[in-house]
Amino acid sequence: MTGEAIRVLLADDEAMIRAGVRAILSADPGIEVVAEAADGREAVEAAQAHRPDVALLDIRMPRLDGLAACEEIRRTTPGTAVAILTTFSEDAYISRALGGGATGFLLKSGDPYELMAGVRAVADGGAYLSPKVARHVIAELGGERMTRGTAARARTAGLTAREREVLALLGEGLSNAGIARRLHLVEGTVKGYVSAVLDRLEVGNRVQAAIIAYEAGLVTGD
């Protein structure tokens, strides 16, 4: 995102919610809402027509829900990152979105800064989980928290010290460029580390790696 505004598609079946989210995002001069949709099918069509940087999707929408729309957008418009806009009552659905390619999970009731930060993170190629959402995602993935923590620590035990640092920063939602700045490495080197971490953990994307980072205690939510 070199100087150009982040182009966002906003999809929610409630007009008041769309108006509120649009107002929040419009307060950031680096973010532009280029399209809106009132259901999942409209969201897919708008993504194909406008090719936004980020599609911000509600889960419960008519015609096509946000989870199915996420999968379709990622399949047909791979250059568009998807962030899910959720409420606590929808936590059971979030784990289903992981496999669909969503890299952001934001709360409708969250802080406005969190919404803007999340959009910026996913547009930059990173992953963003609201700390509160992350805790609920971990709980919804099944099993005792301690058991999952033990399993996650076992999975990360084989990582090198540098790979663990990279995993922790993935857990914070940083992009490759952000990790490179934090660790004083070149971005190409970070890309190699990220690929190695995903391979070693046997996960398909950055969000799944971020959850393991949380479970292993490498990242703590607020």
TIVOSE-165967 format. One line per 3 residues: number of its first residue (from 1); for each residue z, y, x of C-alpha. Coordinates in Angstrom, 2 decimals, padded with zeros to 5 digits, m for minus. Each point is the difference from the previous one (the first is absolute). Layout:
BEGIN
NUM = Z:Y:X | ...
END
This chain:
BEGIN
1 = 000.00:000.00:000.00 | m001.22:002.72:002.36 | 000.49:003.30:m001.79
4 = m001.52:m001.11:m003.30 | 002.11:m000.28:m003.12 | 001.09:m003.49:m001.07
7 = m001.98:m000.83:m003.13 | 002.08:m001.75:m002.68 | m000.83:m001.86:m003.19
10 = 002.90:000.04:m002.46 | 000.19:m002.69:m002.68 | 002.69:m000.14:m002.72
13 = m000.30:m000.47:m003.74 | 002.54:002.75:m000.68 | m001.54:003.46:000.19
16 = 003.37:001.65:000.65 | 000.62:m002.25:003.01 | m003.46:000.77:001.38
19 = 000.60:003.73:m000.45 | 003.34:m000.21:001.81 | m001.32:m002.04:002.91
22 = m003.05:002.25:000.30 | 002.27:003.07:000.14 | 002.10:m001.55:002.76
25 = m003.00:m001.03:002.08 | m001.71:003.35:m000.53 | 002.96:001.70:001.68
28 = m001.21:m001.58:003.25 | m003.11:001.88:001.22 | m001.05:m003.12:001.90
31 = m000.29:m002.14:m003.15 | m002.60:000.36:m002.75 | m000.07:m001.96:m003.28
34 = m003.73:m000.60:m000.50 | 000.12:m002.27:m003.05 | 002.31:m001.29:m002.73
37 = m000.08:m003.13:m002.12 | 001.90:m001.06:m003.11 | m000.42:m003.75:000.50
40 = m000.77:m002.53:002.70 | m003.68:m000.40:m000.82 | m000.51:003.76:000.19
43 = 001.86:m000.04:003.32 | m002.38:m002.57:001.49 | m003.03:001.94:m001.22
46 = 001.41:003.30:001.31 | 000.73:m001.57:003.38 | m003.58:m001.22:000.25
49 = m001.36:003.40:m001.06 | 002.21:002.27:002.10 | 000.93:m002.22:002.98
52 = 003.47:001.58:000.37 | 002.20:m000.55:003.04 | 002.88:m001.18:m002.19
55 = 000.21:m001.49:m003.50 | 003.44:000.56:m001.52 | 000.41:m002.56:m002.78
58 = 002.54:m000.58:m002.73 | 000.65:m003.70:m000.66 | 000.06:m000.12:m003.80
61 = m003.30:001.33:m001.30 | m002.35:m001.12:m002.80 | m003.30:m001.85:000.44
64 = 000.80:m000.88:003.62 | 003.49:000.22:001.49 | 000.75:001.62:003.33
67 = 000.29:m003.30:001.87 | m003.45:m001.18:m001.08 | m001.42:003.47:000.60
70 = 001.49:m000.02:003.50 | m001.75:m003.27:000.83 | m003.31:001.24:m001.41
73 = 000.17:003.33:001.84 | 000.84:m001.68:003.30 | m002.91:m002.41:m000.53
76 = m002.63:002.52:m001.07 | 001.23:003.14:001.80 | 001.64:m001.27:003.20
79 = 000.21:003.51:001.46 | 002.46:000.98:m002.72 | 003.67:m000.75:000.67
82 = 002.11:m000.88:m003.04 | 003.55:001.11:m000.74 | 001.90:m001.33:m003.01
85 = 002.04:002.46:m002.05 | 002.88:m001.93:m001.51 | 003.36:000.08:m001.76
88 = 002.93:m002.29:000.66 | m000.79:m001.91:m003.20 | m003.27:m001.12:001.59
91 = 001.39:m001.44:003.23 | m000.96:m003.55:m000.98 | m003.64:001.01:000.24
94 = 000.13:001.55:003.45 | m000.11:m003.23:001.98 | m003.20:m000.90:m001.89
97 = m001.60:003.20:001.26 | 000.62:m000.91:003.65 | m002.77:m002.57:m000.03
100 = m002.25:002.43:m001.84 | m000.13:002.41:002.91 | 002.35:002.80:m001.06
103 = 001.62:001.71:002.99 | 002.22:002.50:m001.81 | 002.78:m000.38:m002.58
106 = 001.33:003.27:m001.42 | 002.48:000.87:m002.72 | m000.82:002.20:m002.97
109 = 003.61:001.17:000.13 | m000.03:000.51:003.76 | 000.21:003.19:002.01
112 = m003.25:002.05:m000.06 | m000.03:000.01:003.81 | 000.05:m003.81:m000.07
115 = m003.11:m000.02:m002.19 | m001.88:002.31:002.35 | 001.21:m001.87:003.08
118 = m001.08:m003.31:m001.52 | m003.49:001.24:m000.82 | m000.38:001.37:003.52
121 = 001.25:m003.24:001.58 | m002.38:m002.32:m001.84 | m002.91:002.42:000.49
124 = 000.71:m000.15:003.74 | m000.25:m003.79:m000.03 | 003.74:m000.65:m000.08
127 = 002.23:m001.61:m002.60 | 002.66:001.80:m002.01 | 002.78:m001.56:m002.02
130 = 002.58:002.22:m001.62 | 003.33:m001.20:001.48 | 001.29:m000.77:m003.50
133 = m003.19:m001.86:m000.87 | 000.19:m001.95:003.26 | 003.45:m001.32:m000.84
136 = m001.18:m001.10:m003.44 | m003.17:m001.56:001.42 | 002.10:m002.08:002.37
139 = 002.22:m001.13:m002.86 | m003.00:m000.90:m002.15 | m001.63:m002.13:002.68
142 = 002.51:m002.72:m000.82 | 002.90:m001.79:001.64 | 003.41:001.16:001.17
145 = m000.08:003.25:001.98 | 001.93:m001.61:002.85 | m002.33:m003.01:m000.01
148 = m003.05:002.24:000.12 | 001.57:002.07:002.75 | 000.68:m003.09:002.05
151 = m003.55:m001.21:m000.52 | m001.43:003.40:000.93 | 002.09:000.18:003.18
154 = m001.25:m003.45:000.93 | m003.60:001.07:m000.58 | 000.40:003.08:002.18
157 = 001.92:m001.77:002.77 | m003.21:m001.00:001.75 | m001.29:003.56:000.23
160 = 000.12:001.87:003.27 | 002.21:003.08:000.25 | m003.05:002.25:m000.35
163 = m001.28:m001.94:m003.01 | 003.40:000.39:m001.65 | m000.19:003.75:000.58
166 = m003.44:000.07:m001.59 | 001.23:m002.08:m002.95 | 002.94:002.36:m000.55
169 = m002.38:002.96:m000.11 | m002.28:m001.87:m002.38 | 003.10:m000.33:m002.15
172 = 000.34:003.78:000.06 | m003.56:000.25:m001.33 | m001.58:001.53:003.07
175 = m003.73:m000.26:000.61 | m001.40:m001.23:003.33 | m000.32:003.61:001.10
178 = 003.60:000.71:m000.96 | 001.25:m003.05:001.87 | m002.03:001.01:003.04
181 = 001.61:003.44:000.00 | 003.50:m001.44:m000.42 | m000.39:m002.58:002.78
184 = m002.20:002.14:002.27 | m002.83:m002.53:m000.05 | m003.72:000.32:m000.61
187 = m001.08:m000.83:m003.54 | m002.20:m002.90:001.10 | 002.98:m001.69:001.63
190 = 002.05:000.45:m003.16 | m002.80:m001.55:m002.07 | 000.21:m003.07:002.22
193 = 003.76:m000.21:m000.41 | m000.27:000.35:m003.78 | m002.57:m002.80:m000.18
196 = 002.20:m002.20:002.17 | 003.06:000.69:m002.18 | m001.89:m000.84:m003.21
199 = m001.32:m003.21:001.58 | 003.40:m001.08:001.33 | 001.72:000.68:m003.32
202 = m002.89:m001.64:m001.88 | m000.32:002.87:m002.48 | m003.13:001.57:m001.38
205 = 000.81:003.70:000.02 | 002.29:002.76:001.21 | 002.10:000.12:m003.17
208 = 000.97:m003.66:000.32 | 000.90:000.65:003.65 | 002.07:003.02:m001.07
211 = 001.99:m002.14:m002.43 | 000.78:m002.50:002.75 | 001.14:002.93:002.15
214 = 002.42:001.03:m002.77 | 001.23:m003.56:m000.53 | 000.56:m000.51:003.72
217 = 002.09:003.16:000.16 | m002.45:001.89:002.20 | m000.27:002.82:m002.56
220 = 002.66:001.34:m002.34 | m000.71:001.81:m003.24 | 001.84:003.16:m001.00
END
